[in-house]
Amino acid sequence: MASHLVPGGAVDPFGLPAADRYVVVLLDGLGWSNLTDDPALTPSLGSLEAQQLTVGLPSTTAASLTSLTTGADSAQHGIVGYSFRTRPGVIMHTMVWDDKQCRPEVAQPVPTWFERLGVPAAAVVPQIFAGSGLTRAVLRGAEFVGVPDEKNWQARARQAAEVAANHPLTYVYERSLDHVGHLRGWRSQAWRRQLPRVDGFIGALCDTLPPGTGFVVTADHGMVDVPAAHRVVVESEPDLIADVDLIAGEARFRHLYSAHPETVAARWSEWWGARADVRTRELALPWFGANPPGDAVASRLGDVVVAFRDDWAALTTTRPAEASMTGLHGSTSVEECVVPLLKGLI
């Protein structure tokens, strides 16, 4: 952060405006390519100073949110995907945190900015996430302020402004674009109708926040529309499911767990060809950060890790909801990894 929120005299790399308070808005699923495809849909977002950021891998919500609130990559904070192996034979899905033996404060040990900055901070987040495992892993140190009705844009703007008036740092999370993009695709008319609604929320925030507020908008990932013909179900292909014990990650960035990683990697490389980048765990480590992970995080990574190219994806029957998704993310493309950083002084 800038001004008095920069810890330990650190340099602000983003040129944020000096301010007494900051509001950081995370728009789930709004990549740079998605945002800039039709600027007429986003007059409020377009009024802010813009630059590009590149998120870490995998380019997915759980990993990127943790990187945003800790300043660490996934090799260090340990949230290495939508789902990953937490112990032998167990795949945990981070959005529901369904491995109750995996304590969030242990699974994600890096202190958050909310904990490190030493100023009152708040997170204005849908009420449904109160007390969730991911909330405990990602937002600890911030006062949780639940949003009761996500579709009441004006009430949300007023709520966030009231919170910001009493906190030097306020985080706001908005997820509807990601939902519509997954179900209908980001190129759909439904997505194009939703984007102006989100832009209107940003405009309402700008109109409602106390003067002197530093305003920052960013995203966790972009999105690629995957046609039905390019969605392959792993379990339906004998050469893909052979020797694979567990499947995790996302449809465009898979963790495969196997006692025979070299064999699986060779078979997947041959099957997918140029449509995917297939690596054993050791060769995949640079994807997760500049420094190698500790043993606890390394064990969460697939024995084989697969990043899909173009508009291809590998679905699994262990996560049936994937079959209904058009928009997907998680992989290495510009569309998924490059997101906006928008800023201004209210």
C-alpha positions as CSV (number, residue, x, y, z in Angstrom):
1,M,0.0,0.0,0.0
2,A,1.0,3.6,-0.2
3,S,1.5,6.4,2.3
4,H,1.4,5.3,6.0
5,L,0.3,1.8,4.9
6,V,3.6,0.9,3.4
7,P,5.2,-1.4,6.0
8,G,8.8,-0.9,7.0
9,G,9.6,1.8,4.5
10,A,8.9,-0.5,1.6
11,V,8.6,1.1,-1.9
12,D,5.2,1.1,-3.4
13,P,5.6,-0.5,-6.9
14,F,2.2,0.6,-8.1
15,G,2.3,4.3,-7.7
16,L,-0.9,4.4,-5.5
17,P,-2.2,7.8,-4.5
18,A,-1.3,9.0,-1.1
19,A,-4.4,8.9,1.1
20,D,-5.6,8.5,4.6
21,R,-7.6,5.4,3.8
22,Y,-7.8,2.8,1.0
23,V,-10.5,0.6,-0.5
24,V,-9.3,-2.4,-2.6
25,V,-12.0,-4.0,-4.7
26,L,-11.5,-7.5,-6.1
27,L,-13.7,-8.2,-9.2
28,D,-13.6,-12.0,-9.5
29,G,-13.0,-13.1,-13.1
30,L,-12.3,-9.8,-14.8
31,G,-9.1,-10.2,-16.8
32,W,-7.5,-7.4,-18.8
33,S,-8.8,-8.9,-22.1
34,N,-12.3,-9.3,-20.7
35,L,-12.3,-5.7,-19.5
36,T,-10.9,-4.1,-22.6
37,D,-13.0,-6.0,-25.2
38,D,-15.8,-3.4,-25.1
39,P,-14.9,-0.2,-23.2
40,A,-18.4,1.2,-23.8
41,L,-19.7,-1.3,-21.1
42,T,-17.4,0.1,-18.3
43,P,-17.4,3.9,-18.1
44,S,-16.8,3.9,-14.4
45,L,-13.9,1.4,-14.5
46,G,-12.6,3.3,-17.6
47,S,-12.4,6.5,-15.7
48,L,-9.7,5.1,-13.4
49,E,-6.0,5.0,-14.2
50,A,-5.1,1.6,-15.6
51,Q,-2.2,-0.7,-15.8
52,Q,-1.7,-4.5,-16.3
53,L,-0.7,-7.0,-13.6
54,T,0.2,-10.7,-14.1
55,V,-1.2,-13.1,-11.5
56,G,0.7,-16.2,-10.3
57,L,-0.3,-19.8,-11.1
58,P,-2.7,-21.3,-11.0
59,S,-4.7,-18.4,-12.2
60,T,-7.7,-19.2,-10.0
61,T,-9.6,-17.5,-7.2
62,A,-8.3,-19.3,-4.1
63,A,-4.6,-19.0,-5.1
64,S,-4.8,-15.4,-6.4
65,L,-6.8,-14.1,-3.4
66,T,-4.2,-15.6,-1.1
67,S,-1.4,-14.0,-3.1
68,L,-3.2,-10.6,-3.0
69,T,-3.7,-10.6,0.8
70,T,-0.3,-12.1,1.7
71,G,2.0,-10.8,-1.0
72,A,3.3,-14.4,-1.5
73,D,3.2,-16.8,-4.3
74,S,1.4,-20.2,-4.1
75,A,4.7,-22.1,-3.4
76,Q,4.9,-20.1,-0.2
77,H,1.3,-19.6,1.0
78,G,0.3,-23.2,0.0
79,I,-3.1,-22.6,-1.7
80,V,-2.1,-24.2,-4.9
81,G,-5.4,-24.5,-6.6
82,Y,-9.2,-24.8,-6.4
83,S,-8.5,-28.2,-5.0
84,F,-5.4,-30.2,-4.0
85,R,-4.3,-33.2,-2.0
86,T,-4.0,-32.4,1.7
87,R,-3.2,-35.9,3.0
88,P,-3.0,-39.3,1.5
89,G,-6.1,-40.1,-0.5
90,V,-7.9,-36.8,0.3
91,I,-8.6,-34.0,-2.1
92,M,-9.7,-30.7,-0.5
93,H,-11.8,-28.1,-2.3
94,T,-10.8,-24.7,-1.0
95,M,-14.0,-22.8,-1.6
96,V,-15.9,-25.2,0.7
97,W,-12.8,-26.3,2.7
98,D,-14.2,-29.8,3.0
99,D,-11.1,-31.4,4.7
100,K,-12.0,-30.5,8.3
101,Q,-8.7,-32.0,9.5
102,C,-6.8,-29.3,7.5
103,R,-6.7,-26.1,9.7
104,P,-6.7,-23.0,7.6
105,E,-4.2,-21.2,9.8
106,V,-1.8,-24.0,9.4
107,A,-2.5,-24.8,5.7
108,Q,-1.9,-21.1,4.9
109,P,0.9,-19.9,7.3
110,V,1.9,-16.6,5.8
111,P,0.6,-13.5,7.7
112,T,-1.8,-11.4,5.8
113,W,-1.4,-7.7,5.1
114,F,-4.3,-7.2,7.5
115,E,-2.2,-8.7,10.2
116,R,1.1,-7.1,9.3
117,L,0.1,-3.5,8.6
118,G,-1.0,-2.8,12.1
119,V,-4.0,-0.6,11.2
120,P,-7.7,-1.3,11.5
121,A,-8.8,-3.3,8.4
122,A,-12.1,-4.7,7.3
123,A,-13.3,-7.1,4.6
124,V,-16.7,-6.5,3.0
125,V,-17.6,-9.9,1.7
126,P,-20.8,-11.9,1.0
127,Q,-22.2,-13.1,4.3
128,I,-22.1,-16.7,3.1
129,F,-18.3,-16.8,3.6
130,A,-18.4,-15.8,7.3
131,G,-16.2,-18.2,9.2
132,S,-15.3,-20.3,6.1
133,G,-11.9,-22.1,5.9
134,L,-10.8,-19.9,3.0
135,T,-11.9,-16.7,4.9
136,R,-9.8,-17.8,7.8
137,A,-6.8,-18.6,5.5
138,V,-7.0,-15.4,3.5
139,L,-8.8,-12.6,5.4
140,R,-7.6,-13.1,9.0
141,G,-6.6,-9.9,10.7
142,A,-9.5,-8.0,9.0
143,E,-12.9,-7.4,10.6
144,F,-15.4,-9.5,8.6
145,V,-18.4,-7.4,7.4
146,G,-21.0,-9.6,5.8
147,V,-23.0,-8.5,2.7
148,P,-26.6,-9.8,3.2
149,D,-27.8,-9.1,-0.4
150,E,-25.2,-9.2,-3.2
151,K,-27.7,-8.0,-5.8
152,N,-28.6,-4.8,-3.9
153,W,-25.8,-2.7,-5.5
154,Q,-26.7,0.6,-3.9
155,A,-26.9,-0.9,-0.4
156,R,-23.5,-2.6,-0.9
157,A,-21.9,0.7,-2.0
158,R,-23.3,2.5,1.1
159,Q,-22.2,-0.4,3.4
160,A,-18.7,-0.4,2.0
161,A,-18.5,3.4,2.3
162,E,-19.6,3.3,5.9
163,V,-17.0,0.7,6.7
164,A,-14.3,2.6,4.9
165,A,-15.0,5.7,6.9
166,N,-13.8,3.9,10.0
167,H,-11.0,1.8,8.6
168,P,-7.7,2.8,7.0
169,L,-7.9,-0.3,4.8
170,T,-11.1,-1.9,3.4
171,Y,-11.3,-4.9,1.1
172,V,-14.4,-5.5,-1.0
173,Y,-15.1,-8.7,-2.9
174,E,-17.5,-9.0,-5.9
175,R,-18.0,-12.3,-7.6
176,S,-20.9,-12.2,-10.0
177,L,-18.9,-11.9,-13.2
178,D,-17.1,-15.1,-12.4
179,H,-20.4,-16.9,-11.9
180,V,-21.9,-15.7,-15.1
181,G,-18.7,-16.4,-17.0
182,H,-18.5,-20.0,-15.8
183,L,-22.1,-20.8,-16.6
184,R,-22.6,-18.9,-19.9
185,G,-19.1,-17.8,-21.0
186,W,-17.6,-14.4,-20.9
187,R,-18.5,-13.7,-24.6
188,S,-22.2,-14.4,-23.8
189,Q,-24.9,-11.7,-23.8
190,A,-25.5,-12.6,-20.1
191,W,-21.9,-11.7,-19.3
192,R,-22.2,-8.5,-21.3
193,R,-25.3,-7.6,-19.4
194,Q,-23.7,-8.3,-16.0
195,L,-20.5,-6.3,-16.6
196,P,-22.4,-2.9,-16.7
197,R,-24.1,-3.8,-13.5
198,V,-20.7,-4.4,-11.9
199,D,-19.4,-1.2,-13.4
200,G,-22.4,0.7,-11.9
201,F,-21.4,-0.7,-8.5
202,I,-17.9,0.7,-9.0
203,G,-19.5,4.1,-10.0
204,A,-21.7,4.0,-6.9
205,L,-18.7,3.3,-4.7
206,C,-16.8,6.2,-6.2
207,D,-19.8,8.5,-5.5
208,T,-20.3,7.3,-1.9
209,L,-16.8,6.8,-0.5
210,P,-15.4,9.5,1.8
211,P,-13.3,12.2,0.1
212,G,-9.6,11.4,0.3
213,T,-10.0,7.7,-0.2
214,G,-7.5,5.9,-2.3
215,F,-9.5,3.5,-4.6
216,V,-8.0,0.4,-6.2
217,V,-9.7,-2.2,-8.3
218,T,-8.1,-5.4,-9.5
219,A,-9.0,-9.0,-10.3
220,D,-7.8,-12.5,-9.5
221,H,-7.8,-14.0,-13.0
222,G,-9.4,-13.7,-16.5
223,M,-11.4,-16.3,-18.4
224,V,-11.3,-18.4,-21.5
225,D,-14.5,-19.8,-23.1
226,V,-14.0,-23.5,-23.8
227,P,-16.3,-25.1,-26.5
228,A,-17.9,-28.4,-25.7
229,A,-15.7,-30.2,-28.4
230,H,-12.6,-29.1,-26.5
231,R,-13.7,-30.4,-23.1
232,V,-12.2,-33.8,-22.5
233,V,-13.4,-36.0,-19.6
234,V,-10.3,-37.7,-18.2
235,E,-12.2,-40.8,-17.0
236,S,-13.6,-41.4,-20.5
237,E,-10.2,-41.8,-22.0
238,P,-8.3,-45.0,-21.0
239,D,-4.9,-43.5,-21.9
240,L,-5.5,-40.5,-19.6
241,I,-7.0,-42.2,-16.5
242,A,-4.5,-45.1,-16.5
243,D,-2.2,-44.9,-13.4
244,V,-3.9,-41.7,-12.1
245,D,-5.0,-42.2,-8.5
246,L,-6.4,-38.7,-7.8
247,I,-7.3,-35.6,-9.9
248,A,-7.4,-32.1,-8.5
249,G,-6.9,-28.5,-9.6
250,E,-8.9,-26.9,-12.3
251,A,-10.1,-28.0,-15.7
252,R,-7.4,-25.9,-17.3
253,F,-4.6,-26.6,-14.8
254,R,-4.7,-30.1,-13.4
255,H,-2.9,-31.8,-10.5
256,L,-2.6,-35.5,-11.1
257,Y,-1.5,-37.8,-8.3
258,S,0.1,-41.1,-9.3
259,A,2.6,-43.6,-8.1
260,H,4.0,-43.6,-11.7
261,P,4.4,-39.9,-12.6
262,E,6.9,-40.4,-15.4
263,T,4.6,-42.9,-17.1
264,V,1.6,-40.7,-16.7
265,A,3.4,-37.6,-17.9
266,A,4.7,-39.4,-21.0
267,R,1.2,-40.7,-21.8
268,W,-0.5,-37.4,-21.3
269,S,2.2,-35.5,-23.3
270,E,1.7,-37.9,-26.2
271,W,-2.2,-37.8,-26.0
272,W,-2.4,-34.0,-25.8
273,G,0.5,-33.0,-28.0
274,A,0.7,-29.2,-28.5
275,R,-2.7,-28.7,-26.7
276,A,-1.1,-28.9,-23.2
277,D,2.1,-28.4,-21.3
278,V,2.6,-31.6,-19.2
279,R,5.3,-31.6,-16.5
280,T,6.3,-33.8,-13.6
281,R,6.3,-32.1,-10.2
282,E,10.0,-31.2,-10.2
283,L,9.8,-29.6,-13.6
284,A,6.5,-27.8,-12.7
285,L,7.9,-26.1,-9.5
286,P,8.8,-22.8,-11.3
287,W,5.1,-22.3,-12.2
288,F,4.3,-21.8,-8.5
289,G,7.0,-19.2,-7.6
290,A,10.6,-18.1,-7.7
291,N,11.5,-20.1,-4.6
292,P,10.8,-23.8,-4.1
293,P,8.1,-24.8,-1.7
294,G,8.7,-26.5,1.6
295,D,7.8,-30.2,2.0
296,A,4.3,-29.5,3.2
297,V,3.3,-27.5,0.1
298,A,5.3,-29.7,-2.3
299,S,3.2,-32.7,-1.3
300,R,0.1,-30.8,-2.3
301,L,1.3,-30.4,-5.9
302,G,0.4,-33.0,-8.4
303,D,3.0,-35.7,-9.2
304,V,2.1,-34.5,-12.7
305,V,0.9,-31.0,-13.4
306,V,-0.8,-30.1,-16.7
307,A,-1.4,-26.6,-18.1
308,F,-3.8,-26.4,-21.1
309,R,-3.2,-24.2,-24.1
310,D,-5.6,-22.4,-26.4
311,D,-9.2,-23.3,-25.4
312,W,-8.7,-26.9,-24.2
313,A,-9.6,-28.4,-20.9
314,A,-9.7,-31.7,-19.0
315,L,-12.8,-32.3,-16.9
316,T,-13.2,-35.0,-14.2
317,T,-16.3,-36.9,-13.1
318,T,-15.2,-36.3,-9.5
319,R,-16.3,-32.7,-10.0
320,P,-19.6,-32.9,-11.9
321,A,-20.2,-29.1,-11.9
322,E,-17.3,-28.7,-14.5
323,A,-19.6,-30.3,-17.2
324,S,-21.9,-27.2,-17.0
325,M,-19.1,-24.6,-17.3
326,T,-18.3,-22.7,-20.5
327,G,-15.9,-20.1,-19.1
328,L,-12.8,-21.6,-17.4
329,H,-9.4,-20.4,-16.1
330,G,-6.3,-21.5,-14.2
331,S,-3.8,-21.9,-16.9
332,T,-0.9,-19.8,-18.4
333,S,-2.6,-17.8,-21.2
334,V,-2.5,-14.0,-21.3
335,E,-6.3,-14.1,-21.1
336,E,-6.2,-15.9,-17.8
337,C,-3.1,-14.4,-16.2
338,V,-3.1,-10.7,-17.1
339,V,-5.5,-8.6,-15.0
340,P,-6.2,-4.9,-14.5
341,L,-5.0,-2.7,-11.7
342,L,-7.2,0.4,-11.7
343,K,-6.6,3.2,-9.3
344,G,-7.7,6.7,-8.4
345,L,-8.2,9.2,-5.5
346,I,-11.8,9.9,-4.5
